[in-house]
Amino acid sequence: MALQKIHSIARFVKIEHTLFSLPLIFSGVFLASKNPPSPKLIALILLGATGARTAALALNRIIDRHIDKRNPRTSRRELPSGNMSMMDAVTVLSAGLLVYLTSAALISEFCLMLSPLPLIIFTVYPYMKRFTSLAHFGVGLGLSMAPLGGWFAVTNSLENIVPGLMLSFFTFCWVSGFDIIYSTLDEAFDRGENLYSFSSRFGKVKALKISAYLHFAAFIVLVFLFFIQIRAIAAFPFLLISGYLLYLEQKKSENVELAFFKINAVLGFFILAMVLAGVYFP
């Protein structure tokens, strides 16, 4: 019984999705670091990132549980299927919040002061698809906090923040673009439920074209970041591979499992590799 509950919680919070955010957080960390961060700081950032991701997924699942129940694709998720109670979901949410806020407080007072901002975004963006197609940008904004969180954990200030903001804007464009790809799975359902997504409002072809524009913008931002801040020959191959993966994500957009889950997970680590190469092999 205990193992079954642990399995349900793991499926509920989708810990594996942390693969999207962790490389971006540590990209922000190392981009801001003149010296390697201490093991203690790295551990606190890792804990904070896990707590924040857990809270974000829990909020999303709780807020969308009624919509998920009506959608054949998501009806087997833990809350709509009845495999998890609301009490358990709220407990998971509370645990994620506790870990996130405690980690922020232990890093610095500055990080604790800023810690509510991502939580506000995590709470608001699940509601956006009920009234605006800009909901995709809410998802992008939420994950764009990841590199800034890493940046602030090191700098504890707003000074010289431009490289951190560029990494954040890259993340915003990238994630908004791949959320549009993901939304194509629910085009018919969203249209029938009067939910707003680019796919349901403009059609799949136009939605994917917007996604492609966003990924092109993401690569342009990455190029600017490279030439303004990184400027390392060792990092250049990772820039090119990142651009290719963005192109490949568009090329394979019909295969959402490949484009959304596999290519995205790999892309984040190439961004991190580019930053590390720029920092340690200038």
Secondary structure, 3 states (H helix, E strand, C coil): CHHHHHHHHHHHHCHHHHHHHHHHHHHHHHHHCCCCCCHHHHHHHHHHHHHHHHHHHHHHHHHCHHHHHHCCCCCCCHHHHCCCCHHHHHHHHHHHHHHHHHHHHHHCHHHHHHCHHHHHHHHHHHHHCCCCCCHHHHHHHHHHHHHHHHHHHHHCCCCCCHHHHHHHHHHHHHHHHHHHHHHHHHHHHHHHCCCCCHHHHHCHHHHHHHHHHHHHHHHHHHHHHHHHHHCCHHHHHHHHHHHHHHHHHHHCCCCHHHHHHHHHHHHHHHHHHHHHHHHHCC
